[in-house]
Amino acid sequence: MYNYQASSVNADSISGDTDPAKGLGQLVRIDLHTHSNRSDGTDPVDVLIRHAQQAGLDVIALTDHDTADGWAEARRAAEELGIGFVPGLEISCKLNGISVHLLGYLPDPSYAPLAKDLRIVREGRTDRIPAIVARLNSIGVPLTVEEVLAQATGTPSVGRPHVADALVANGTVANRTEAFDKYLADGRAGHVSHYALEPGHAIDLVREAGGVPVIAHPWGRSSYKVMTEDTLGRLVQDHGLAGIEVDHQDHSPESREALRAIARNLGMIYTGSSDHHGLGKIDHDLGVNSTEPEQFDRLLEIAKANAVSADAAVPEAYLP
């Protein structure tokens, strides 16, 4: 059984650009889940990093959906601004028909099996746009594929958030939340499913690529139906799941307390994040939740161990 125990690691063990004397104990605001316009956020990558620095964050992870396209630009911006940066991504998964998201930190994005599956996911997401538009048209909602594509600038795939943005732009709804609640969420008239990975397989891919797999918002939206303690335990034992995102806006105080206890029981790390999407999500401001420095220590140590085990060309975290 994989049991990740806490121990200290300095940032210099992950990034050669770090002063070993500083250590991670001084990093107090760590946001490990954000999105840029390379997926469904509204901010360009450099703007997102600048906003993070202005918000007083010490470390930000860029975790766009199913793509590493923004990593190089984010790293450059972080270096210019003197803010820590961790490359990551959020992988679309599905368990028993329920959407589940997996955060992968510091994997090798060129690892062929991972890159292949991420490409299939992105293509599936984009390919369903005409079907979504057709369904919305059938219930009298005015929308064209061209309007949706106009909202998707700088991203390798087009998804429901861009449909939502198009509905906002043409005056059908006031914001993304209303678009999802009325038309795009699971079970709504405009929902069309797309290919997603089984969580265990996605965890395997992230670890094989030398990264750290963490389940995103396990009790948010509909994922609470399948992300039980038993399921999480099996993912830890059978696949090496490293952690879960506990402090998230989709989790109530009671859920956070219960999830933290589950993480401790299973020997997992637990994180806190904003899931920031720029203007795309209400009440998800940068730094609204953060990861404890001790948990970040553990994540970096697991990243180091997984990179060695996988013999992968993993990216480096930048921690000034």
C-alpha positions in Angstrom: 0.0 0.0 0.0 1.2 3.5 -0.8 1.4 5.5 2.4 2.9 8.9 2.1 4.3 10.0 5.4 5.2 13.6 6.2 8.8 14.7 6.1 10.6 18.0 5.3 12.1 18.9 2.0 13.6 22.2 0.8 12.6 23.7 -2.4 16.2 23.3 -3.7 15.5 19.6 -4.0 13.0 20.3 -6.7 14.2 23.5 -8.3 17.8 24.7 -8.8 16.6 28.3 -8.7 15.9 28.4 -5.0 17.9 29.6 -2.0 18.2 26.5 0.3 18.4 28.7 3.3 14.9 30.0 2.8 13.0 26.7 2.9 9.3 26.3 2.6 8.4 27.3 6.1 8.1 31.0 5.1 5.6 30.2 2.3 2.3 30.9 3.8 -0.1 31.5 0.9 0.0 28.6 -1.6 -2.8 28.2 -4.2 -2.5 24.9 -6.1 -5.5 25.0 -8.4 -6.1 27.8 -11.0 -7.0 28.2 -14.6 -6.0 30.5 -17.5 -7.5 31.0 -20.9 -5.5 28.1 -22.1 -8.5 26.1 -20.9 -11.6 27.7 -19.3 -10.2 30.6 -17.3 -10.7 34.1 -18.6 -7.2 35.5 -17.8 -4.2 35.1 -20.1 -1.4 33.2 -18.4 0.8 36.2 -17.7 -2.2 38.2 -16.3 -3.1 35.3 -14.0 0.4 35.2 -12.6 0.4 39.0 -12.1 -3.0 38.8 -10.3 -1.6 36.1 -8.1 1.4 38.2 -7.1 -0.9 41.2 -6.5 -3.1 39.0 -4.3 -0.2 38.3 -2.1 0.3 34.6 -3.0 3.7 33.0 -2.4 3.1 30.1 -4.8 0.6 29.4 -7.5 0.0 26.3 -9.6 -1.4 26.5 -13.1 -3.7 23.5 -13.6 -5.6 24.1 -16.9 -7.9 21.3 -18.1 -6.1 18.5 -19.9 -3.2 20.7 -21.2 0.2 21.9 -20.2 0.2 24.6 -22.9 0.6 27.5 -20.4 3.5 26.2 -18.3 6.4 27.9 -20.1 4.7 31.3 -20.2 3.6 31.0 -16.5 7.2 30.1 -15.5 8.6 33.1 -17.3 6.0 35.4 -15.7 6.6 33.9 -12.2 10.4 34.5 -12.6 9.9 38.1 -13.6 7.5 38.8 -10.7 9.3 36.7 -8.1 6.4 34.4 -7.2 6.6 30.6 -6.8 5.2 28.5 -9.6 4.2 24.8 -9.8 3.2 23.3 -13.2 0.1 21.1 -13.1 -3.0 20.1 -15.0 -6.6 19.0 -14.2 -7.5 15.8 -15.9 -11.1 15.0 -16.9 -12.2 11.7 -15.4 -15.4 9.7 -15.0 -16.4 7.0 -12.5 -19.7 5.2 -12.9 -20.9 8.0 -15.2 -20.0 10.7 -12.6 -17.5 13.4 -13.5 -14.4 13.4 -11.3 -11.3 15.6 -11.8 -7.7 14.7 -11.0 -5.0 17.3 -10.4 -1.6 16.2 -11.6 1.4 18.2 -10.3 4.8 18.2 -12.0 4.3 15.3 -14.5 6.3 15.0 -17.7 3.8 16.3 -20.3 5.7 14.6 -23.1 5.1 11.1 -21.6 3.4 9.5 -24.6 0.5 7.6 -22.9 -0.4 10.7 -20.9 -0.1 13.0 -23.9 -2.2 10.7 -26.0 -5.1 10.4 -23.6 -5.1 14.1 -22.9 -5.3 14.8 -26.7 -8.3 12.4 -27.0 -10.1 14.1 -24.1 -9.5 17.6 -25.6 -10.7 16.5 -29.0 -13.8 14.9 -27.5 -14.6 18.1 -25.7 -14.3 20.2 -28.8 -16.1 17.7 -31.1 -19.3 17.8 -29.0 -19.8 21.6 -29.4 -22.1 21.3 -32.5 -24.2 18.7 -30.6 -24.6 21.1 -27.6 -25.5 24.0 -29.9 -28.1 21.8 -31.7 -29.7 20.7 -28.4 -29.9 24.3 -27.2 -31.4 25.4 -30.5 -34.0 22.6 -30.2 -35.4 24.2 -27.0 -35.4 27.7 -28.5 -32.0 29.0 -27.2 -30.3 31.1 -29.8 -26.7 30.2 -30.3 -24.3 29.3 -33.1 -21.0 27.3 -33.1 -19.3 30.4 -34.4 -20.4 32.3 -31.3 -18.9 29.6 -29.1 -15.6 29.5 -31.0 -15.3 33.3 -30.6 -15.1 32.9 -26.9 -12.4 30.2 -27.0 -9.2 32.3 -27.5 -5.8 30.7 -26.8 -7.1 27.3 -25.8 -6.4 23.9 -27.5 -9.9 22.7 -26.7 -13.4 24.2 -26.5 -15.8 23.2 -23.7 -19.0 24.0 -21.9 -17.6 27.1 -20.2 -17.1 28.7 -23.7 -20.7 27.8 -24.5 -21.7 29.5 -21.3 -19.6 32.6 -22.2 -21.3 32.7 -25.6 -24.7 32.6 -23.9 -23.7 35.5 -21.7 -22.4 37.4 -24.7 -25.7 37.1 -26.5 -27.8 38.0 -23.5 -29.4 34.6 -22.9 -28.0 34.3 -19.3 -26.2 36.7 -16.9 -23.2 34.5 -16.1 -21.6 31.1 -16.4 -23.3 29.8 -13.2 -26.8 30.6 -14.7 -25.8 28.9 -18.0 -24.7 25.7 -16.3 -27.7 25.7 -13.9 -30.2 26.2 -16.7 -28.7 24.5 -19.7 -25.3 22.9 -19.4 -24.9 20.9 -16.2 -25.3 17.1 -16.2 -28.9 16.3 -16.9 -29.7 19.6 -18.4 -31.0 20.0 -22.0 -27.7 21.2 -23.4 -25.4 18.6 -21.7 -23.6 16.2 -24.0 -21.1 13.8 -22.5 -17.5 13.4 -23.8 -14.7 11.0 -23.3 -13.0 11.0 -19.9 -10.5 8.8 -18.2 -11.2 6.3 -15.4 -9.7 7.8 -12.3 -7.4 4.9 -11.5 -6.0 5.0 -15.0 -5.4 8.7 -14.8 -3.6 8.3 -11.5 -1.4 5.6 -13.0 -0.6 7.9 -15.9 0.4 10.9 -13.7 2.6 8.7 -11.6 4.2 7.0 -14.6 5.0 10.5 -15.9 6.7 11.3 -12.6 3.9 13.5 -11.2 1.8 13.8 -8.1 -1.9 12.8 -8.4 -4.5 14.6 -6.2 -8.3 14.3 -6.5 -9.8 17.8 -7.0 -12.9 18.8 -5.0 -13.9 15.2 -4.2 -17.1 16.1 -2.6 -18.1 19.0 -4.9 -20.8 19.0 -7.5 -21.8 15.4 -8.2 -18.4 13.7 -7.5 -19.4 13.2 -3.8 -21.6 10.4 -5.1 -18.6 8.2 -6.0 -15.7 9.6 -4.1 -16.4 7.8 -0.8 -13.8 6.9 1.7 -13.8 3.3 0.5 -13.2 4.5 -3.1 -10.5 6.9 -2.1 -8.9 4.1 -0.1 -8.9 1.8 -3.1 -7.3 4.5 -5.3 -4.6 5.0 -2.7 -3.9 1.3 -2.3 -4.3 0.2 -5.9 -3.0 3.2 -7.8 -1.0 5.4 -5.5 -3.3 8.4 -5.2 -1.2 10.9 -3.3 -3.9 13.3 -1.9 -7.2 15.1 -2.1 -8.2 18.7 -2.3 -10.0 19.5 0.9 -10.3 23.3 1.3 -12.4 24.2 -1.8 -15.3 26.5 -2.2 -17.6 23.6 -3.2 -17.0 22.0 0.3 -18.9 23.0 3.4 -17.0 23.3 6.7 -18.4 19.9 7.7 -17.2 18.3 4.5 -13.7 19.8 4.9 -13.4 18.5 8.4 -14.5 15.0 7.2 -12.2 15.0 4.2 -9.3 16.1 6.3 -9.9 13.2 8.6 -10.1 10.8 5.6 -6.8 12.1 4.3 -5.1 11.5 7.6 -6.6 8.1 7.9 -5.3 7.1 4.5 -1.9 8.7 4.9 -2.7 11.2 2.0 -1.7 14.8 1.7 -4.5 17.4 1.7 -4.5 20.7 -0.2 -6.5 23.9 -0.3 -7.0 26.0 -3.5 -9.2 28.6 -5.1 -10.0 26.9 -8.4 -9.8 30.4 -9.8 -11.2 31.0 -13.3 -10.8 34.7 -13.5 -14.3 36.1 -14.2 -15.5 32.6 -15.1 -16.4 31.6 -11.5 -18.0 33.6 -8.8 -16.5 33.5 -5.3 -13.3 31.7 -6.3 -10.8 34.6 -5.8 -7.1 33.8 -5.8 -6.0 32.6 -2.3 -9.5 32.2 -1.0 -8.3 28.8 0.2 -4.6 27.8 0.5 -2.4 24.8 1.1 -0.6 24.4 4.4 3.2 24.7 3.9 3.7 21.3 5.6 1.4 19.7 3.0 3.2 21.4 0.2 6.5 20.1 1.6 5.0 16.6 1.3 3.8 17.2 -2.2 7.2 18.2 -3.3 8.8 15.2 -1.7 6.4 12.9 -3.4 7.1 14.7 -6.7 10.8 14.1 -6.2 10.3 10.4 -5.4 7.9 9.8 -8.3 10.3 11.5 -10.7 13.1 9.3 -9.7 10.9 6.2 -9.8 9.6 7.0 -13.3 12.9 8.2 -14.6 10.9 11.0 -16.3 11.9 14.3 -17.7 9.7 16.2 -15.2 9.3 20.0 -15.1 10.7 22.0 -12.2 8.8 24.0 -9.7 10.1 27.6 -9.4 10.3 28.6 -5.8 12.3 31.9 -5.3 
